[in-house]
Amino acid sequence: MRRHGYDLGRRNLDQLRPLVVVLVCVASLLSVVGPAASTESGRSHLGFFDGNRGSWALDGYSVFHFGVPGDWPLLCDWNGDGVDTVGLYRSTSGFLYLRGTNGFGVADTEIYYGIPEDKPVCGDWDGDGIDTIGIYRPSTSTFYLRNSNTQGFADIQFTFGDGRGEPIAGDWDGGGGDTVGLWRPWNGMLQLAAGHTSRVEIQRWWGGSSDQVVTGDWDDDGRDTVGVYRYSDGFLHLMDLGEAAGSPLDHWIGKRSGTAVAGATGDGSATVPPGAISVWPGEDIQAAANSAGPGATLYIRAGVHRMQKVKTRDNQTFIGEPGAVLNGSRVLSGWQLEGSRWWVGGQTQQGNLHGSCEDARPRCNRPEDLFLDNVRLEHVDSVFNVAPGKWYFDYGADRIYVGDNPGGRLVETSVTDHAFYGQTSNVTISGLTIEKYANPAQHGAIDTRLDNRDATSGNNWLIVGNEVRLTHGVGIKAGNNARVVENNIHHNGQLGVGAVGSSPLVEGNEIANNGTLGFELDWERGGTKFAGTVGAVVRDNYVHDNIGRGLWADGNAYDSLFEGNVVVSNTHAGIFYEISYVAMIRDNYVAANGYGHSGWLWGGGIVVAGSPDVEIYNNTLVNNADGISIVEQDRSSDPALYGPHITKNTYVHNNHVTMGQGHTGLAQDIGNNSVFTSRNNRFIGNVYVTGSGDFFEWDNRQLNFDEWRSYGQE
């Protein structure tokens, strides 16, 4: 590999190596609690952190993303509420990122504590019921423990061991405070400290090199014990240390991957908010909202609420009890066999056609979908094309045909076009699973507008902590001052998130596997689309495996900020800024995007097309189909609001770009070389890691690094 360019000190190649290559970090990060509560929530449960993807799997919660490749996971009770929540230690920088809830989103607390060699640990060092941070420094064999989750010096400091092994912590005697220890995976030696001293109180041997050490209160008796999760057999093997008499010492977990973590994570349950109106499955949410009026809070109780459509009123709040599902489909029964196909009649639903489809998927623009055991089947355009995995709606005969035997299986067809919508203000929607809605393309299952024909948006919606999946068009369509925060938005047919209007915020969401239904990519398909927005902020999202672009602004977007996002494995450009104006694209991690592109420079991890005044800096790009791509085309036929759609004042600097193929640079197809010579487009101070060859483009030539620099770049 060759490295080109200049390192300006903010991020060097060694610091970035955990991001450039795929790592599985074996961390010694354990759950520790103070005095155990006499409830189920005090019992420790085993969870897993996928260090390749930064995703968490904890009991009682949907899988969520928090972190980037190379982070070390933590699971502790940061606020003393009896529930352990996630944290991260980023060894490349010494920063800790702690969350107060278990779900996808941004850190509630950021602390610089330690140096890159340190190994993190957490526990209740002073017995006050709140877990706080600590580190073990191998070079000095020293623990540095702090009694608050704030930046500062250690409150407790002592040497222990010989600098080898993984740090652990727990309340071994049930006294209400945690102490530390070390475990050596190569020989299983366990040493537990006598309080906050250098003296070893207990020394045992437990586990081996293929195991992962964890600690926790497995039987809710107020005492922690040490266990190892054995990846080879899927068992959690516990030592006879602090366990209640007769408690089983081996627990079947199942064969899992990722770093094992343990904690009293609760079950994700919630209580009814004061003054809220409960709405139970089978009740009409719209009627309840109308009766309650503006300003009401509705608590949607657990269970499946079918074919509910709510036109909101001002200042209303809709909160889902864990397990509450809004399902826009109808269950089908009464099937009849006809040759090799089955059909059911009486299907009179027919939504509005909208959208441009690929030739192979001509019915993508029909909003009805069919699900067999929660898997969406392909909608074909003729009854003669029906086969296993495919279905056909004969709208004239009101019949649905399937090619799979529906006997004994759950078959659903989407009917309802919105879950929540309306030109209203100050609406909150949280904690719900929303699925299988027949919303047409460019309409959201959650939509801050009345419909796509009237683009006027409501104001100040907060859409937080929902799972939006398997809808036909757009999962969430956000407008003026909307905040789309910490949602899991996946497997929607056209887009995960769409935005219009002024100042939408899209932050801390997982946006994955959207664009599944065959809409034309250049029409609109992928992870997100910001159409004509002004002042959009797109921050700290995990955007991956979408068919189409990951993050996409188009159609006169203005003054956009894309920062801190992890954008991985989308089929086309990772971040695409098209015929828009004024943007800042910074501090994003962009990898493995663009391999479904059609050539030229369209496979860039970051692509800017016909958009002036864009600054791109401090991003890490790893093995995208192209690197950072700037293109100039004739877009004069497209409506322009703030001047011509030309490429000028593009400033690309201080990025770290790893390329195994493709190109970084600028190209045009309009026969006007001013884009290279007089429009102030430049690449300055970037670091490139490539093989030998032509990985750069300028003056419509493919260049090696020396030739690239001869044009004044870098």
C-alpha positions in Angstrom: 0.0 0.0 0.0 1.2 3.5 -0.8 0.5 6.5 1.3 0.3 9.9 -0.3 -0.2 13.4 1.0 0.2 15.2 4.3 -0.8 14.3 7.8 -1.8 17.4 9.6 -1.9 15.8 13.0 -5.7 15.5 13.7 -5.8 11.9 12.6 -2.8 9.8 11.6 -2.7 6.5 9.8 -1.9 4.5 13.0 -4.9 6.0 14.7 -7.1 5.2 11.8 -6.0 1.6 11.4 -8.9 0.2 13.5 -11.3 1.9 11.1 -9.5 0.9 7.9 -9.4 -2.8 8.6 -12.1 -5.0 10.2 -11.4 -5.7 13.8 -13.1 -7.7 16.5 -11.9 -6.2 19.8 -11.8 -8.6 22.7 -12.6 -6.2 25.5 -12.8 -6.8 29.2 -15.9 -4.8 29.7 -18.2 -5.9 32.3 -21.4 -5.1 33.9 -21.2 -3.9 37.5 -23.9 -2.8 39.8 -24.2 -1.5 43.3 -26.6 -3.1 45.8 -28.9 -5.2 43.8 -32.6 -4.4 43.6 -35.1 -7.1 44.7 -36.6 -7.1 41.2 -35.9 -8.9 38.0 -34.2 -5.8 36.7 -31.3 -6.3 39.2 -30.4 -9.6 37.6 -27.6 -9.5 35.0 -28.2 -10.6 31.4 -25.6 -11.3 28.7 -25.6 -9.1 25.6 -23.2 -8.8 22.7 -21.4 -5.9 20.9 -20.5 -6.4 17.3 -17.2 -4.6 17.0 -17.2 -4.8 13.2 -20.5 -2.9 12.9 -20.9 -1.1 16.2 -24.2 -2.8 16.9 -25.6 -4.0 20.3 -27.9 -7.0 21.1 -29.3 -6.8 24.6 -32.1 -8.6 26.3 -35.4 -6.7 26.0 -34.3 -4.4 23.3 -34.2 -4.4 19.5 -30.7 -4.6 18.0 -29.4 -1.0 17.7 -26.2 0.7 16.5 -24.0 2.8 18.8 -20.3 3.1 17.9 -17.9 2.6 15.1 -15.5 -0.2 14.2 -12.7 -0.5 16.8 -14.7 0.8 19.8 -14.5 -1.0 23.2 -18.0 -1.6 24.7 -19.1 -0.8 28.3 -22.3 -1.6 30.0 -22.9 0.1 33.4 -25.4 2.0 35.5 -24.2 5.6 34.7 -27.1 7.4 36.6 -28.0 5.1 39.5 -31.5 4.1 38.2 -30.8 0.4 38.5 -30.5 -0.2 34.7 -27.2 -0.7 33.0 -26.8 1.2 29.7 -24.3 1.3 27.0 -21.0 3.1 26.7 -18.0 3.1 24.4 -14.3 3.7 24.8 -12.5 4.9 21.7 -8.9 3.8 22.1 -7.7 5.8 19.2 -8.5 9.0 21.1 -9.1 8.2 24.8 -12.7 9.4 24.6 -15.6 7.7 26.5 -19.1 8.0 25.1 -21.9 7.1 27.5 -25.7 6.8 27.0 -28.4 7.0 29.5 -30.7 4.6 27.6 -30.3 1.4 25.6 -31.0 2.4 22.0 -29.5 3.9 18.9 -28.5 7.5 19.2 -25.7 10.0 20.2 -23.8 10.0 23.5 -25.4 11.8 26.5 -21.9 12.2 28.0 -18.6 12.6 26.3 -15.4 12.4 28.4 -11.7 12.4 27.6 -10.1 10.0 30.1 -6.9 8.1 29.5 -4.6 7.5 26.6 -4.8 5.1 23.6 -3.0 2.2 25.4 -5.5 2.2 28.3 -8.2 -0.5 28.8 -11.5 0.8 30.2 -13.5 -0.6 33.1 -16.5 0.7 35.1 -17.9 0.2 38.5 -19.4 1.8 41.7 -16.0 2.6 43.3 -17.5 4.6 46.3 -20.7 2.6 47.0 -23.1 5.5 46.0 -25.1 3.3 43.6 -23.8 5.0 40.5 -21.2 3.4 38.2 -18.4 5.5 37.0 -15.4 5.2 34.7 -11.9 3.8 35.2 -9.0 2.6 33.1 -6.1 0.2 33.5 -2.8 1.3 32.1 -0.6 -1.7 31.2 2.6 0.2 30.9 2.5 1.2 34.5 0.3 -1.7 35.8 -2.0 1.0 37.3 -5.7 1.4 37.8 -7.0 5.0 37.6 -10.6 5.2 38.9 -12.9 8.2 39.0 -16.0 8.7 41.2 -18.0 10.8 38.7 -18.6 10.6 35.0 -16.9 13.9 34.4 -13.6 14.9 32.9 -10.8 15.1 35.5 -8.1 13.3 37.3 -8.4 9.9 39.0 -9.9 9.9 42.5 -8.4 6.4 43.2 -5.0 5.3 41.8 -3.0 2.1 42.7 -0.9 -0.5 41.0 -2.1 -4.0 40.5 -0.7 -7.0 38.7 2.1 -6.9 36.1 0.3 -5.0 33.3 -0.9 -8.1 31.6 -4.5 -9.3 31.3 -8.0 -7.8 31.0 -9.4 -5.6 33.8 -12.7 -6.6 35.4 -14.8 -5.2 38.2 -17.5 -6.3 40.6 -19.0 -6.4 44.0 -17.7 -9.8 45.1 -19.0 -9.7 48.7 -22.3 -7.8 48.4 -21.0 -4.9 50.4 -22.3 -2.2 48.0 -19.0 -1.1 46.3 -17.0 -2.5 43.4 -13.4 -3.6 43.3 -11.2 -4.6 40.4 -9.3 -7.6 39.1 -7.4 -8.9 36.2 -8.1 -12.0 34.0 -5.5 -13.5 31.7 -7.1 -15.2 28.7 -4.1 -17.2 27.7 -4.0 -19.2 30.9 -7.3 -18.3 32.7 -5.6 -16.8 35.8 -8.0 -14.6 37.7 -6.7 -12.1 40.4 -9.2 -10.0 42.4 -8.0 -7.0 44.4 -8.5 -6.5 48.2 -10.4 -3.3 48.0 -8.6 -0.4 46.2 -5.1 -1.8 46.9 -2.3 -3.6 45.2 -2.9 -6.8 47.3 -4.4 -9.9 45.6 -7.3 -11.2 47.8 -8.4 -14.1 45.5 -6.5 -15.9 42.8 -8.2 -18.6 40.8 -8.0 -20.1 37.3 -11.0 -20.0 35.1 -11.6 -20.2 31.3 -9.1 -20.0 28.5 -8.0 -18.2 25.4 -11.2 -18.7 23.3 -13.4 -17.4 26.1 -14.7 -13.9 26.9 -14.7 -12.8 30.6 -17.8 -11.2 32.0 -19.0 -10.3 35.5 -22.5 -9.8 36.9 -25.1 -10.6 39.5 -26.6 -13.6 37.8 -29.1 -14.6 40.5 -30.0 -11.1 41.9 -28.5 -11.8 45.4 -26.5 -8.5 45.5 -23.1 -10.2 44.8 -21.3 -10.3 41.5 -19.4 -13.3 40.2 -17.0 -14.0 37.3 -18.0 -15.9 34.3 -16.7 -16.8 30.8 -18.8 -16.9 27.7 -17.5 -19.8 25.6 -18.0 -19.1 21.9 -17.4 -22.8 21.0 -20.3 -24.2 23.0 -22.6 -21.1 23.6 -22.5 -21.5 27.4 -21.9 -18.9 30.1 -19.7 -20.8 32.6 -19.8 -19.2 36.1 -17.3 -19.6 38.9 -18.5 -20.6 42.3 -17.8 -17.1 43.7 -20.6 -15.2 45.3 -23.4 -17.3 43.7 -26.3 -18.4 45.9 -26.3 -22.0 46.9 -27.9 -24.3 44.3 -27.7 -21.7 41.5 -26.8 -23.3 38.2 -23.2 -22.4 37.2 -23.7 -23.0 33.5 -26.2 -21.0 31.5 -27.0 -21.8 27.9 -26.9 -18.6 25.8 -26.5 -20.0 22.3 -23.6 -19.5 19.9 -23.2 -15.8 19.3 -20.6 -13.5 17.8 -19.3 -10.2 19.0 -17.9 -9.1 22.4 -19.9 -10.4 25.3 -21.1 -7.8 27.8 -23.3 -8.2 30.9 -25.6 -6.0 32.8 -28.9 -5.4 34.6 -30.5 -4.0 31.5 -34.1 -4.4 32.5 -36.7 -5.2 29.9 -37.2 -1.9 28.2 -40.5 -1.4 29.9 -42.1 2.0 30.5 -44.8 3.4 32.7 -47.9 5.2 31.6 -47.1 9.0 31.5 -49.2 11.1 33.9 -52.4 12.3 32.3 -52.0 10.0 29.2 -54.9 8.4 27.6 -54.4 4.6 27.0 -55.4 3.2 23.6 -55.7 -0.6 23.5 -55.5 -2.9 20.5 -58.8 -2.9 18.7 -59.6 0.7 19.7 -59.7 3.6 17.2 -56.6 5.8 17.7 -58.0 8.5 15.4 -61.2 8.7 17.4 -59.2 8.8 20.6 -57.1 11.7 19.2 -60.1 13.6 18.1 -61.8 13.2 21.4 -58.8 14.2 23.4 -58.1 17.2 21.3 -55.0 19.4 20.9 -52.3 19.0 23.5 -53.3 15.5 24.6 -50.9 12.5 25.2 -52.0 9.1 24.0 -50.3 6.0 25.3 -50.5 3.2 22.7 -50.7 0.0 24.6 -48.7 -3.1 23.7 -50.1 -5.4 20.9 -50.9 -5.1 17.2 -53.0 -2.1 16.2 -54.2 -2.9 12.6 -55.0 -0.4 9.8 -54.9 2.6 12.1 -54.5 6.0 10.4 -54.1 9.2 12.4 -54.5 12.7 11.3 -52.8 14.5 14.1 -53.8 17.7 15.9 -51.5 20.4 17.3 -49.4 19.6 20.3 -50.4 15.9 20.5 -48.0 13.2 21.7 -48.2 9.6 20.8 -46.1 7.2 23.0 -45.8 3.5 22.4 -45.7 1.0 25.2 -42.9 -1.5 24.5 -44.4 -4.0 22.2 -46.9 -1.6 20.6 -47.1 -2.1 16.8 -49.1 -0.1 14.2 -49.6 -2.4 11.3 -51.1 -1.1 8.1 -52.0 -4.5 6.7 -55.0 -6.9 6.7 -54.7 -10.6 7.4 -55.9 -12.7 4.4 -57.7 -16.0 4.7 -60.1 -18.1 2.7 -57.6 -19.1 0.0 -58.6 -21.2 -3.0 -56.3 -23.4 -5.1 -56.3 -22.7 -8.9 -53.7 -24.9 -10.7 -50.3 -24.1 -9.1 -51.6 -20.8 -7.6 -53.8 -19.8 -4.7 -56.2 -16.8 -4.7 -58.4 -14.9 -2.4 -61.2 -12.5 -3.5 -62.9 -9.4 -2.1 -59.8 -7.2 -2.3 -61.1 -3.8 -3.2 -58.3 -1.6 -1.9 -56.3 0.3 -4.5 -54.0 3.2 -3.6 -52.6 5.9 -5.8 -50.0 5.0 -8.4 -46.8 7.0 -8.1 -43.1 6.7 -9.0 -40.9 5.5 -11.8 -39.9 1.8 -11.8 -37.1 -0.3 -13.2 -38.2 -2.4 -16.2 -37.8 -5.6 -14.1 -40.1 -4.3 -11.3 -43.0 -2.6 -13.2 -45.4 -2.7 -10.3 -43.2 -0.8 -7.8 -45.4 2.2 -8.2 -48.5 0.4 -6.8 -48.5 0.9 -3.0 -50.0 -2.5 -2.1 -47.6 -5.1 -0.8 -48.0 -8.7 0.3 -46.2 -10.4 3.2 -45.8 -14.1 3.8 -44.7 -14.8 7.4 -43.4 -11.1 7.6 -41.4 -11.4 4.3 -42.4 -9.1 1.5 -43.0 -10.9 -1.8 -42.4 -9.5 -5.3 -45.4 -8.0 -7.0 -45.5 -9.2 -10.6 -47.5 -7.7 -13.5 -49.3 -10.9 -14.7 -51.0 -13.8 -13.1 -48.9 -16.0 -15.3 -45.7 -14.8 -13.6 -46.9 -15.9 -10.2 -44.4 -18.4 -8.7 -43.0 -19.0 -5.2 -41.9 -15.7 -3.7 -44.2 -13.7 -6.1 -47.7 -12.4 -6.0 -50.2 -10.6 -8.3 -53.1 -8.3 -7.6 -55.8 -8.5 -10.2 -57.4 -5.1 -9.5 -60.2 -5.7 -12.0 -61.3 -8.9 -10.4 -60.5 -7.9 -6.8 -58.3 -10.9 -6.4 -54.8 -11.5 -5.0 -52.8 -14.5 -6.2 -49.8 -16.1 -4.6 -47.4 -18.9 -5.7 -46.7 -20.2 -2.1 -49.1 -22.5 -0.3 -50.6 -20.1 2.3 -51.9 -22.9 4.5 -50.9 -22.5 8.1 -49.0 -19.3 7.4 -49.5 -15.6 8.1 -50.4 -13.7 4.9 -51.0 -10.0 5.1 -51.6 -7.3 2.5 -50.9 -3.6 3.1 -54.1 -1.5 3.0 -53.7 1.8 4.9 -51.7 4.6 3.4 -50.4 6.5 6.5 -49.8 5.8 10.2 -49.5 9.5 11.2 -49.8 12.6 9.0 -51.0 16.2 9.0 -50.0 19.9 8.6 -49.9 20.3 12.4 -47.4 21.6 14.8 -45.5 20.3 17.8 -46.4 16.6 17.4 -44.4 13.9 19.1 -44.3 10.2 18.1 -42.1 7.9 20.1 -41.6 4.2 21.0 -43.7 2.6 18.3 -43.1 -0.1 15.7 -44.8 1.0 12.5 -44.9 -1.5 9.7 -46.5 -2.7 6.4 -48.2 0.6 5.4 -49.4 1.1 1.8 -48.0 4.6 1.5 -47.2 5.6 -2.1 -43.8 6.6 -3.2 -42.6 9.9 -1.8 -45.2 9.7 1.0 -44.1 8.8 4.5 -45.8 6.2 6.8 -45.1 9.1 9.2 -45.5 12.3 7.2 -45.5 15.9 8.5 -47.6 16.9 5.5 -51.2 16.2 4.4 -50.0 14.4 1.2 -47.3 14.7 -1.5 -49.5 17.0 -3.7 -49.5 19.6 -1.0 -45.9 20.0 0.1 -46.7 22.4 2.9 -45.4 20.8 6.1 -46.4 20.9 9.7 -43.9 22.3 12.1 -41.7 21.0 15.0 -42.5 17.3 14.9 -40.4 15.1 17.2 -40.1 11.5 15.8 -38.0 9.6 18.3 -37.2 6.1 19.2 -39.5 4.3 16.7 -38.9 1.3 14.5 -40.3 2.0 11.0 -40.1 -1.0 8.6 -41.6 -2.7 5.6 -43.6 0.3 4.4 -44.0 0.8 0.7 -42.8 4.3 0.1 -40.8 6.4 2.6 -40.5 5.3 6.2 -40.5 8.9 7.6 -41.1 12.1 5.7 -40.0 15.1 7.7 -40.6 18.8 7.2 -40.1 22.2 8.9 -38.0 22.0 12.1 -38.8 18.3 12.4 -36.5 16.2 14.6 -36.0 12.6 13.5 -33.9 11.1 16.3 -32.8 7.6 17.3 -35.2 5.7 15.1 -34.5 2.3 13.5 -35.7 2.8 9.9 -35.2 -0.3 7.7 -36.5 -2.4 4.8 -38.8 0.3 3.4 -39.6 0.1 -0.3 -38.4 3.5 -1.6 -36.6 5.5 1.0 -35.9 5.3 4.7 -36.1 9.1 5.4 -37.2 11.9 3.1 -37.1 15.6 4.1 -38.4 18.9 2.8 -38.7 22.4 4.2 -36.6 24.3 6.6 -34.2 23.1 9.3 -35.0 19.4 9.5 -32.7 17.5 11.9 -32.0 13.8 11.3 -29.8 12.5 14.1 -28.7 9.2 15.7 -30.9 7.0 13.5 -30.1 3.6 12.0 -31.2 3.8 8.3 -30.7 0.4 6.7 -31.7 -1.9 3.9 -34.2 0.6 2.3 -34.9 0.9 -1.4 -36.0 -2.7 -1.8 -38.9 -2.4 -4.3 -37.3 -1.6 -7.7 -37.9 2.2 -8.1 -35.5 3.8 -10.5 -32.3 4.8 -8.7 -32.0 8.2 -10.4 -35.7 8.9 -9.8 -35.6 8.4 -6.1 -34.5 5.4 -4.1 -32.1 4.6 -1.2 -31.4 5.5 2.4 -32.4 9.2 2.5 -33.4 12.1 0.2 -33.3 15.8 1.3 -35.2 17.6 -1.5 -34.9 21.4 -1.5 -34.3 21.6 2.2 -32.8 24.7 3.8 -30.5 24.3 6.8 -30.8 20.5 7.1 -28.6 18.9 9.7 -27.8 15.2 9.2 -25.7 14.0 12.1 -24.4 10.8 13.8 -26.6 8.3 11.8 -25.7 4.8 10.8 -26.6 4.5 7.2 -25.9 1.1 5.6 -26.9 -1.5 3.1 -29.4 0.6 1.3 -30.1 0.0 -2.4 -29.3 3.4 -3.8 -27.5 6.4 -2.3 -27.0 6.5 1.5 -27.3 10.2 2.2 -28.6 12.2 -0.7 -29.5 15.9 -1.1 -31.0 17.2 -4.4 -33.2 19.8 -6.0 -31.9 23.0 -4.6 -31.0 22.0 -1.1 -29.2 24.9 0.6 -26.9 25.2 3.6 -26.7 21.5 4.5 -24.6 19.9 7.2 -23.6 16.2 7.1 -21.4 15.3 10.0 -20.4 12.3 12.2 -22.3 9.8 10.1 -21.2 6.2 9.5 -22.1 5.4 5.9 -21.4 1.8 4.9 -22.2 -0.6 2.1 -24.8 1.3 0.1 -25.0 0.3 -3.5 -24.4 3.8 -4.9 -22.7 6.9 -3.5 -22.4 7.0 0.2 -23.0 10.8 0.5 -24.4 12.5 -2.6 -24.8 16.3 -2.9 -26.6 17.0 -6.2 -27.6 20.3 -7.9 -27.8 22.0 -4.6 -25.9 24.8 -2.8 -23.6 25.4 0.2 -22.8 22.4 2.2 -20.4 21.2 4.8 -19.6 17.4 4.8 -17.3 16.6 7.7 -16.2 13.9 10.2 -18.0 11.1 8.5 -16.8 7.5 8.2 -17.7 6.3 4.7 -16.8 2.7 3.6 -17.6 0.1 0.9 -20.2 2.2 -1.0 -20.8 2.7 -4.7 -20.3 -0.8 -6.1 -23.6 -0.7 -8.0 -22.8 2.5 -9.8 -22.7 2.9 -13.6 -19.2 4.2 -14.1 -17.4 7.5 -14.4 -17.0 8.9 -10.8 -20.5 8.0 -9.6 -19.3 5.4 -7.1 -17.7 7.8 -4.8 -17.9 7.5 -1.0 -18.7 11.2 -1.3 -20.0 12.7 -4.6 -20.7 16.4 -5.4 -22.6 17.1 -8.7 -23.3 20.5 -10.0 -23.3 22.1 -6.6 -21.3 25.2 -5.7 -19.7 26.1 -2.3 -19.2 22.7 -0.8 -16.6 22.0 1.9 -15.5 18.4 2.5 -13.1 17.8 5.4 -12.0 15.4 8.1 -13.8 12.5 6.6 -12.4 8.9 6.6 -13.2 7.0 3.4 -12.3 3.4 3.1 -12.5 1.2 -0.1 -15.5 2.8 -1.8 -15.9 2.2 -5.5 -14.4 5.7 -5.9 -13.0 8.1 -3.4 -14.2 11.7 -3.3 -15.8 12.6 -6.6 -16.7 16.0 -8.0 -18.6 16.1 -11.3 -19.8 18.9 -13.7 -22.6 18.3 -16.1 -25.1 20.4 -18.0 -28.0 20.8 -15.5 -29.4 24.0 -17.0 -32.8 22.4 -17.6 -33.3 21.8 -13.9 -35.0 24.6 -11.9 -32.4 26.7 -10.0 -33.2 28.8 -7.0 -29.9 30.3 -5.9 -27.8 30.6 -9.1 -26.6 28.2 -11.7 -26.0 24.5 -10.9 -22.2 24.6 -11.5 -19.2 23.2 -9.7 -17.2 26.0 -8.1 -15.6 26.7 -4.7 -15.4 23.0 -3.8 -12.8 22.7 -1.0 -11.7 19.2 -0.2 -9.2 19.1 2.6 -7.8 17.0 5.5 -9.6 13.8 4.6 -8.1 10.3 4.9 -8.9 8.3 1.7 -8.1 4.6 1.3 -8.7 3.3 -2.3 -8.2 -0.1 -3.7 -9.9 0.9 -7.0 -11.6 3.9 -8.6 -10.6 7.5 -8.5 -10.6 10.7 -6.4 -10.9 14.0 -8.3 -13.0 16.1 -10.6 -14.4 15.5 -14.1 -16.8 17.2 -16.5 -18.6 16.3 -19.7 -19.7 19.8 -21.0 -16.5 20.7 -22.8 -15.7 23.6 -20.4 -12.3 23.3 -18.7 -12.9 26.3 -16.4 -14.1 23.8 -13.8 -10.4 22.8 -13.5 -8.8 26.2 -14.0 -10.8 29.2 -12.7 -13.6 28.1 -10.4 -11.6 27.6 -7.2 -12.1 23.8 -7.0 -9.2 22.3 -5.0 -8.0 19.3 -3.0 -5.6 20.3 -0.2 -3.8 18.4 2.6 -5.6 15.0 2.2 -4.0 11.7 3.0 -4.4 8.8 0.4 -3.7 5.2 0.9 -3.6 3.4 -2.5 -1.9 0.8 -4.5 0.3 1.8 -7.4 -1.5 3.1 -10.5 -3.8 5.9 -11.6 -6.2 6.6 -8.7 -6.9 10.3 -9.4 -8.8 12.3 -12.0 -8.3 15.9 -13.2 -8.5 17.6 -16.6 -10.5 14.6 -17.7 -7.4 12.4 -17.4 -6.8 9.5 -15.0 -3.6 10.2 -13.1 -1.1 8.8 -10.7 -0.3 10.7 -7.5 2.7 12.7 -9.0 0.7 13.7 -12.0 -2.2 14.7 -9.8 0.1 17.0 -7.8 1.5 18.5 -11.0 -2.0 20.1 -11.4 -1.5 21.9 -8.1 -3.6 19.5 -6.0 -2.6 18.7 -2.4 
